[in-house]
Amino acid sequence: MNKIIIGIAVLAISLISVFAELKIYEGFDYAAISYPYDLPPNDMAELNGGIGWLENSVWRRSDDRDQCYITSNSLVFASVVTSGNKFSEVGTKGAITRSVESFSATSSDVLWFGALFKLTSTKAGRYAGVYFRNSSYQNQFYFYAPAGSTIKVGGGSATEIDTGINPGTSTRFVIFKLDYTQTTNTASVWVDPADLSSEVALGAPTTQIVGIGGSFASVKFAGSGSNESYYDEVRLGTTLEDAWKTLPRVTPAGTVLIIK
């Protein structure tokens, strides 16, 4: 019996180690809900799941004029693995933010980021964006998608780069590979890669940007112009699979380790 119990515990520890490379995840696996205009901007207490977030942190609105939703079903793009529902925001010029367990990339670190997003308008002034920030609220890396224009990427000390890709109104998928060295930090960016099975299969990056930051304290989604923008499956990890495939795993209930 003791061997069986120890075996279960070892299996649980092995599962944890396999998926420990996923640093941040938000799949909006919450019940459908609406946060109307007249609620306080911080009243989104149900949105406290995922992993890698600061303990007791939730998504918070910057302005109570913005209306937010958790809506049924995930955004869908190719083979990207999804969970739960999706987040949407309608506002004049709003943002939602959430704090992460702060960490800094060191020399030789490689991180992979992935996110799904969707705009619903092509009118000028509408946009959607995802921003990773440090403790001083400075953008470390981000993508920004203005309706009717083209997706931009930037962050840190880098000069913002135009990908040349129009976000349109369909679901789009963005991947960043973040390489940190002693001399410079580089992000390779892919927009809507067709094959996610390996880095080689991704093909040539859509663009590369030098000078990104590597200090992480919060994540921000921002939209504008009364556009309803959707976000889903935000991941940051150390492998390509973490950017599109990995889901958090839960330790089997009742697992114990007894040694005599």
Contacts in CASP RR format, 6 or more apart in sequence:
PFRMAT RR
TARGET T0000
AUTHOR 0000-0000-0000
METHOD contacts of the structure
MODEL  1
MNKIIIGIAVLAISLISVFAELKIYEGFDYAAISYPYDLPPNDMAELNGG
IGWLENSVWRRSDDRDQCYITSNSLVFASVVTSGNKFSEVGTKGAITRSV
ESFSATSSDVLWFGALFKLTSTKAGRYAGVYFRNSSYQNQFYFYAPAGST
IKVGGGSATEIDTGINPGTSTRFVIFKLDYTQTTNTASVWVDPADLSSEV
ALGAPTTQIVGIGGSFASVKFAGSGSNESYYDEVRLGTTLEDAWKTLPRV
TPAGTVLIIK
2 258 0 8 1.000
2 259 0 8 1.000
2 260 0 8 1.000
5 256 0 8 1.000
5 257 0 8 1.000
5 258 0 8 1.000
6 257 0 8 1.000
6 258 0 8 1.000
6 259 0 8 1.000
8 252 0 8 1.000
8 255 0 8 1.000
9 255 0 8 1.000
9 256 0 8 1.000
9 257 0 8 1.000
11 252 0 8 1.000
12 251 0 8 1.000
12 252 0 8 1.000
12 255 0 8 1.000
15 249 0 8 1.000
15 251 0 8 1.000
16 249 0 8 1.000
16 251 0 8 1.000
18 249 0 8 1.000
19 246 0 8 1.000
19 247 0 8 1.000
19 248 0 8 1.000
19 249 0 8 1.000
21 237 0 8 1.000
21 238 0 8 1.000
21 239 0 8 1.000
21 242 0 8 1.000
21 246 0 8 1.000
22 51 0 8 1.000
22 235 0 8 1.000
22 236 0 8 1.000
22 237 0 8 1.000
22 242 0 8 1.000
22 246 0 8 1.000
22 248 0 8 1.000
23 52 0 8 1.000
23 103 0 8 1.000
23 111 0 8 1.000
23 236 0 8 1.000
23 237 0 8 1.000
23 238 0 8 1.000
23 242 0 8 1.000
24 51 0 8 1.000
24 52 0 8 1.000
24 53 0 8 1.000
24 100 0 8 1.000
24 216 0 8 1.000
24 219 0 8 1.000
24 234 0 8 1.000
24 235 0 8 1.000
24 236 0 8 1.000
24 237 0 8 1.000
25 50 0 8 1.000
25 51 0 8 1.000
25 52 0 8 1.000
25 234 0 8 1.000
25 235 0 8 1.000
25 236 0 8 1.000
25 246 0 8 1.000
25 247 0 8 1.000
25 248 0 8 1.000
26 49 0 8 1.000
26 50 0 8 1.000
26 53 0 8 1.000
26 98 0 8 1.000
26 219 0 8 1.000
26 233 0 8 1.000
26 234 0 8 1.000
27 50 0 8 1.000
27 74 0 8 1.000
27 82 0 8 1.000
27 83 0 8 1.000
27 84 0 8 1.000
27 86 0 8 1.000
27 232 0 8 1.000
27 233 0 8 1.000
27 234 0 8 1.000
28 47 0 8 1.000
28 70 0 8 1.000
28 74 0 8 1.000
28 84 0 8 1.000
28 85 0 8 1.000
28 86 0 8 1.000
28 87 0 8 1.000
28 231 0 8 1.000
28 232 0 8 1.000
29 49 0 8 1.000
29 50 0 8 1.000
29 83 0 8 1.000
29 84 0 8 1.000
29 85 0 8 1.000
30 46 0 8 1.000
30 47 0 8 1.000
30 49 0 8 1.000
30 70 0 8 1.000
30 84 0 8 1.000
30 85 0 8 1.000
31 46 0 8 1.000
31 70 0 8 1.000
31 85 0 8 1.000
32 69 0 8 1.000
32 70 0 8 1.000
32 71 0 8 1.000
32 72 0 8 1.000
32 85 0 8 1.000
33 46 0 8 1.000
33 69 0 8 1.000
33 70 0 8 1.000
34 67 0 8 1.000
34 68 0 8 1.000
34 69 0 8 1.000
35 43 0 8 1.000
35 44 0 8 1.000
35 61 0 8 1.000
35 67 0 8 1.000
35 68 0 8 1.000
35 69 0 8 1.000
36 67 0 8 1.000
37 64 0 8 1.000
37 65 0 8 1.000
37 66 0 8 1.000
37 67 0 8 1.000
38 64 0 8 1.000
39 64 0 8 1.000
40 64 0 8 1.000
41 60 0 8 1.000
41 61 0 8 1.000
41 62 0 8 1.000
41 63 0 8 1.000
41 64 0 8 1.000
41 66 0 8 1.000
42 58 0 8 1.000
42 60 0 8 1.000
42 61 0 8 1.000
44 58 0 8 1.000
44 59 0 8 1.000
44 60 0 8 1.000
44 61 0 8 1.000
44 68 0 8 1.000
44 96 0 8 1.000
45 58 0 8 1.000
46 58 0 8 1.000
47 58 0 8 1.000
47 59 0 8 1.000
47 70 0 8 1.000
47 98 0 8 1.000
48 56 0 8 1.000
48 57 0 8 1.000
48 58 0 8 1.000
50 248 0 8 1.000
51 248 0 8 1.000
52 100 0 8 1.000
52 101 0 8 1.000
53 98 0 8 1.000
53 99 0 8 1.000
53 100 0 8 1.000
53 101 0 8 1.000
54 98 0 8 1.000
54 99 0 8 1.000
54 100 0 8 1.000
54 101 0 8 1.000
54 102 0 8 1.000
55 101 0 8 1.000
57 98 0 8 1.000
57 99 0 8 1.000
57 100 0 8 1.000
58 98 0 8 1.000
59 87 0 8 1.000
59 96 0 8 1.000
59 97 0 8 1.000
59 98 0 8 1.000
60 96 0 8 1.000
60 97 0 8 1.000
60 98 0 8 1.000
61 68 0 8 1.000
61 94 0 8 1.000
61 95 0 8 1.000
61 96 0 8 1.000
62 94 0 8 1.000
62 95 0 8 1.000
62 96 0 8 1.000
62 97 0 8 1.000
63 91 0 8 1.000
63 92 0 8 1.000
63 93 0 8 1.000
63 94 0 8 1.000
63 95 0 8 1.000
65 91 0 8 1.000
65 92 0 8 1.000
65 94 0 8 1.000
66 89 0 8 1.000
66 90 0 8 1.000
66 91 0 8 1.000
66 92 0 8 1.000
66 94 0 8 1.000
66 96 0 8 1.000
67 89 0 8 1.000
67 90 0 8 1.000
67 91 0 8 1.000
68 87 0 8 1.000
68 88 0 8 1.000
68 89 0 8 1.000
68 90 0 8 1.000
68 96 0 8 1.000
69 87 0 8 1.000
69 88 0 8 1.000
69 89 0 8 1.000
69 90 0 8 1.000
70 85 0 8 1.000
70 86 0 8 1.000
70 87 0 8 1.000
70 88 0 8 1.000
71 85 0 8 1.000
71 86 0 8 1.000
71 87 0 8 1.000
71 88 0 8 1.000
71 230 0 8 1.000
72 85 0 8 1.000
73 84 0 8 1.000
73 85 0 8 1.000
73 86 0 8 1.000
74 82 0 8 1.000
74 83 0 8 1.000
74 84 0 8 1.000
74 85 0 8 1.000
74 86 0 8 1.000
74 116 0 8 1.000
74 232 0 8 1.000
74 233 0 8 1.000
75 82 0 8 1.000
75 86 0 8 1.000
75 116 0 8 1.000
75 117 0 8 1.000
75 118 0 8 1.000
75 171 0 8 1.000
75 230 0 8 1.000
75 232 0 8 1.000
75 233 0 8 1.000
76 82 0 8 1.000
76 171 0 8 1.000
77 116 0 8 1.000
77 171 0 8 1.000
77 172 0 8 1.000
77 173 0 8 1.000
77 192 0 8 1.000
78 173 0 8 1.000
78 194 0 8 1.000
78 196 0 8 1.000
79 196 0 8 1.000
79 244 0 8 1.000
79 245 0 8 1.000
80 116 0 8 1.000
80 173 0 8 1.000
80 196 0 8 1.000
80 233 0 8 1.000
80 244 0 8 1.000
80 245 0 8 1.000
81 233 0 8 1.000
81 244 0 8 1.000
81 245 0 8 1.000
81 246 0 8 1.000
81 247 0 8 1.000
82 116 0 8 1.000
82 232 0 8 1.000
82 233 0 8 1.000
83 233 0 8 1.000
83 247 0 8 1.000
86 116 0 8 1.000
86 230 0 8 1.000
86 231 0 8 1.000
86 232 0 8 1.000
87 96 0 8 1.000
87 221 0 8 1.000
87 230 0 8 1.000
87 231 0 8 1.000
87 232 0 8 1.000
88 228 0 8 1.000
88 229 0 8 1.000
88 230 0 8 1.000
88 231 0 8 1.000
89 96 0 8 1.000
89 221 0 8 1.000
89 223 0 8 1.000
89 228 0 8 1.000
89 229 0 8 1.000
89 231 0 8 1.000
90 226 0 8 1.000
90 227 0 8 1.000
90 228 0 8 1.000
91 223 0 8 1.000
91 224 0 8 1.000
91 225 0 8 1.000
91 226 0 8 1.000
91 227 0 8 1.000
92 224 0 8 1.000
92 225 0 8 1.000
92 226 0 8 1.000
93 223 0 8 1.000
93 224 0 8 1.000
93 225 0 8 1.000
94 222 0 8 1.000
94 223 0 8 1.000
94 224 0 8 1.000
95 220 0 8 1.000
95 221 0 8 1.000
95 222 0 8 1.000
95 223 0 8 1.000
96 220 0 8 1.000
96 221 0 8 1.000
97 218 0 8 1.000
97 219 0 8 1.000
97 220 0 8 1.000
97 221 0 8 1.000
98 218 0 8 1.000
98 219 0 8 1.000
99 217 0 8 1.000
99 218 0 8 1.000
100 216 0 8 1.000
100 217 0 8 1.000
100 218 0 8 1.000
100 219 0 8 1.000
102 135 0 8 1.000
102 215 0 8 1.000
102 216 0 8 1.000
102 217 0 8 1.000
103 216 0 8 1.000
104 214 0 8 1.000
104 215 0 8 1.000
104 216 0 8 1.000
105 111 0 8 1.000
105 178 0 8 1.000
105 180 0 8 1.000
105 185 0 8 1.000
105 213 0 8 1.000
105 214 0 8 1.000
105 215 0 8 1.000
105 216 0 8 1.000
106 180 0 8 1.000
107 180 0 8 1.000
107 181 0 8 1.000
107 182 0 8 1.000
108 180 0 8 1.000
108 181 0 8 1.000
109 178 0 8 1.000
109 180 0 8 1.000
109 238 0 8 1.000
110 177 0 8 1.000
110 178 0 8 1.000
110 179 0 8 1.000
110 180 0 8 1.000
110 238 0 8 1.000
111 176 0 8 1.000
111 177 0 8 1.000
111 178 0 8 1.000
111 180 0 8 1.000
111 236 0 8 1.000
111 237 0 8 1.000
111 238 0 8 1.000
112 175 0 8 1.000
112 176 0 8 1.000
112 177 0 8 1.000
112 178 0 8 1.000
112 235 0 8 1.000
112 236 0 8 1.000
112 237 0 8 1.000
112 238 0 8 1.000
112 239 0 8 1.000
112 240 0 8 1.000
112 242 0 8 1.000
112 243 0 8 1.000
113 132 0 8 1.000
113 141 0 8 1.000
113 174 0 8 1.000
113 175 0 8 1.000
113 176 0 8 1.000
113 178 0 8 1.000
113 235 0 8 1.000
113 236 0 8 1.000
113 237 0 8 1.000
113 243 0 8 1.000
114 173 0 8 1.000
114 174 0 8 1.000
114 175 0 8 1.000
114 176 0 8 1.000
114 233 0 8 1.000
114 234 0 8 1.000
114 235 0 8 1.000
114 236 0 8 1.000
114 243 0 8 1.000
114 244 0 8 1.000
115 130 0 8 1.000
115 143 0 8 1.000
115 173 0 8 1.000
115 174 0 8 1.000
115 231 0 8 1.000
115 232 0 8 1.000
115 233 0 8 1.000
115 234 0 8 1.000
115 235 0 8 1.000
116 171 0 8 1.000
116 172 0 8 1.000
116 173 0 8 1.000
116 230 0 8 1.000
116 231 0 8 1.000
116 232 0 8 1.000
116 233 0 8 1.000
117 128 0 8 1.000
117 129 0 8 1.000
117 130 0 8 1.000
117 145 0 8 1.000
117 167 0 8 1.000
117 171 0 8 1.000
117 172 0 8 1.000
117 174 0 8 1.000
117 229 0 8 1.000
117 230 0 8 1.000
117 231 0 8 1.000
117 232 0 8 1.000
118 128 0 8 1.000
118 169 0 8 1.000
118 170 0 8 1.000
118 171 0 8 1.000
118 172 0 8 1.000
118 229 0 8 1.000
118 230 0 8 1.000
119 126 0 8 1.000
119 127 0 8 1.000
119 128 0 8 1.000
119 145 0 8 1.000
119 147 0 8 1.000
119 167 0 8 1.000
119 168 0 8 1.000
119 169 0 8 1.000
119 227 0 8 1.000
119 229 0 8 1.000
120 169 0 8 1.000
120 227 0 8 1.000
120 228 0 8 1.000
120 229 0 8 1.000
120 230 0 8 1.000
121 147 0 8 1.000
121 169 0 8 1.000
121 227 0 8 1.000
121 228 0 8 1.000
122 147 0 8 1.000
122 148 0 8 1.000
122 168 0 8 1.000
122 169 0 8 1.000
123 147 0 8 1.000
123 148 0 8 1.000
123 227 0 8 1.000
124 146 0 8 1.000
124 147 0 8 1.000
124 148 0 8 1.000
124 149 0 8 1.000
125 146 0 8 1.000
125 147 0 8 1.000
125 224 0 8 1.000
125 225 0 8 1.000
125 227 0 8 1.000
126 146 0 8 1.000
126 147 0 8 1.000
126 223 0 8 1.000
126 224 0 8 1.000
126 225 0 8 1.000
126 226 0 8 1.000
126 227 0 8 1.000
126 229 0 8 1.000
127 144 0 8 1.000
127 145 0 8 1.000
127 146 0 8 1.000
127 147 0 8 1.000
127 222 0 8 1.000
127 223 0 8 1.000
127 224 0 8 1.000
127 225 0 8 1.000
127 227 0 8 1.000
127 229 0 8 1.000
128 144 0 8 1.000
128 145 0 8 1.000
128 167 0 8 1.000
128 221 0 8 1.000
128 222 0 8 1.000
128 223 0 8 1.000
128 227 0 8 1.000
128 229 0 8 1.000
128 230 0 8 1.000
128 231 0 8 1.000
129 142 0 8 1.000
129 143 0 8 1.000
129 144 0 8 1.000
129 145 0 8 1.000
129 221 0 8 1.000
129 222 0 8 1.000
129 223 0 8 1.000
129 229 0 8 1.000
130 142 0 8 1.000
130 143 0 8 1.000
130 174 0 8 1.000
130 219 0 8 1.000
130 220 0 8 1.000
130 221 0 8 1.000
130 231 0 8 1.000
130 234 0 8 1.000
131 139 0 8 1.000
131 142 0 8 1.000
131 219 0 8 1.000
131 220 0 8 1.000
131 221 0 8 1.000
131 222 0 8 1.000
132 139 0 8 1.000
132 140 0 8 1.000
132 141 0 8 1.000
132 142 0 8 1.000
132 216 0 8 1.000
132 218 0 8 1.000
132 219 0 8 1.000
132 236 0 8 1.000
133 139 0 8 1.000
133 140 0 8 1.000
133 216 0 8 1.000
133 217 0 8 1.000
133 218 0 8 1.000
133 219 0 8 1.000
133 220 0 8 1.000
134 140 0 8 1.000
134 213 0 8 1.000
134 214 0 8 1.000
134 215 0 8 1.000
134 216 0 8 1.000
134 217 0 8 1.000
135 215 0 8 1.000
135 217 0 8 1.000
137 218 0 8 1.000
138 156 0 8 1.000
139 154 0 8 1.000
139 155 0 8 1.000
139 156 0 8 1.000
140 155 0 8 1.000
140 156 0 8 1.000
140 212 0 8 1.000
140 213 0 8 1.000
140 214 0 8 1.000
140 215 0 8 1.000
140 216 0 8 1.000
141 153 0 8 1.000
141 154 0 8 1.000
141 155 0 8 1.000
141 156 0 8 1.000
141 176 0 8 1.000
141 178 0 8 1.000
141 187 0 8 1.000
141 212 0 8 1.000
141 213 0 8 1.000
141 214 0 8 1.000
142 153 0 8 1.000
142 154 0 8 1.000
142 155 0 8 1.000
143 151 0 8 1.000
143 152 0 8 1.000
143 153 0 8 1.000
143 154 0 8 1.000
143 174 0 8 1.000
143 176 0 8 1.000
143 189 0 8 1.000
144 151 0 8 1.000
144 152 0 8 1.000
144 153 0 8 1.000
144 154 0 8 1.000
145 151 0 8 1.000
145 152 0 8 1.000
145 167 0 8 1.000
145 172 0 8 1.000
146 152 0 8 1.000
146 167 0 8 1.000
147 167 0 8 1.000
147 168 0 8 1.000
147 227 0 8 1.000
148 166 0 8 1.000
148 167 0 8 1.000
148 168 0 8 1.000
149 166 0 8 1.000
150 162 0 8 1.000
150 163 0 8 1.000
150 164 0 8 1.000
150 165 0 8 1.000
150 166 0 8 1.000
150 167 0 8 1.000
151 162 0 8 1.000
151 163 0 8 1.000
151 164 0 8 1.000
151 165 0 8 1.000
151 166 0 8 1.000
151 167 0 8 1.000
151 172 0 8 1.000
151 174 0 8 1.000
151 191 0 8 1.000
152 160 0 8 1.000
152 161 0 8 1.000
152 162 0 8 1.000
152 163 0 8 1.000
153 160 0 8 1.000
153 161 0 8 1.000
153 163 0 8 1.000
153 176 0 8 1.000
153 187 0 8 1.000
153 189 0 8 1.000
153 207 0 8 1.000
153 209 0 8 1.000
154 160 0 8 1.000
154 161 0 8 1.000
154 187 0 8 1.000
154 209 0 8 1.000
154 212 0 8 1.000
155 209 0 8 1.000
155 211 0 8 1.000
155 212 0 8 1.000
155 213 0 8 1.000
156 211 0 8 1.000
156 212 0 8 1.000
156 213 0 8 1.000
156 214 0 8 1.000
157 211 0 8 1.000
157 213 0 8 1.000
158 187 0 8 1.000
158 209 0 8 1.000
158 210 0 8 1.000
158 211 0 8 1.000
158 212 0 8 1.000
159 209 0 8 1.000
161 207 0 8 1.000
161 209 0 8 1.000
163 189 0 8 1.000
163 191 0 8 1.000
163 206 0 8 1.000
163 207 0 8 1.000
165 191 0 8 1.000
165 192 0 8 1.000
165 206 0 8 1.000
171 230 0 8 1.000
172 191 0 8 1.000
172 192 0 8 1.000
173 191 0 8 1.000
173 192 0 8 1.000
173 193 0 8 1.000
173 244 0 8 1.000
174 189 0 8 1.000
174 190 0 8 1.000
174 191 0 8 1.000
175 189 0 8 1.000
175 190 0 8 1.000
175 193 0 8 1.000
175 202 0 8 1.000
175 240 0 8 1.000
175 243 0 8 1.000
175 244 0 8 1.000
176 187 0 8 1.000
176 188 0 8 1.000
176 189 0 8 1.000
176 243 0 8 1.000
177 187 0 8 1.000
177 188 0 8 1.000
177 189 0 8 1.000
177 199 0 8 1.000
177 205 0 8 1.000
177 240 0 8 1.000
178 185 0 8 1.000
178 186 0 8 1.000
178 187 0 8 1.000
178 212 0 8 1.000
178 214 0 8 1.000
179 185 0 8 1.000
179 186 0 8 1.000
179 187 0 8 1.000
179 188 0 8 1.000
180 214 0 8 1.000
184 210 0 8 1.000
184 211 0 8 1.000
185 210 0 8 1.000
185 211 0 8 1.000
185 212 0 8 1.000
185 213 0 8 1.000
185 214 0 8 1.000
186 208 0 8 1.000
186 209 0 8 1.000
186 210 0 8 1.000
186 211 0 8 1.000
186 212 0 8 1.000
187 208 0 8 1.000
187 209 0 8 1.000
187 212 0 8 1.000
188 205 0 8 1.000
188 207 0 8 1.000
188 208 0 8 1.000
189 205 0 8 1.000
189 206 0 8 1.000
189 207 0 8 1.000
189 208 0 8 1.000
189 209 0 8 1.000
190 202 0 8 1.000
190 203 0 8 1.000
190 205 0 8 1.000
190 206 0 8 1.000
191 206 0 8 1.000
193 201 0 8 1.000
193 202 0 8 1.000
193 203 0 8 1.000
195 201 0 8 1.000
195 202 0 8 1.000
195 203 0 8 1.000
196 202 0 8 1.000
196 240 0 8 1.000
196 244 0 8 1.000
196 245 0 8 1.000
198 240 0 8 1.000
199 240 0 8 1.000
202 240 0 8 1.000
216 236 0 8 1.000
219 234 0 8 1.000
221 229 0 8 1.000
221 231 0 8 1.000
223 229 0 8 1.000
233 244 0 8 1.000
235 242 0 8 1.000
235 243 0 8 1.000
235 244 0 8 1.000
235 246 0 8 1.000
236 242 0 8 1.000
236 243 0 8 1.000
237 243 0 8 1.000
237 246 0 8 1.000
239 246 0 8 1.000
END
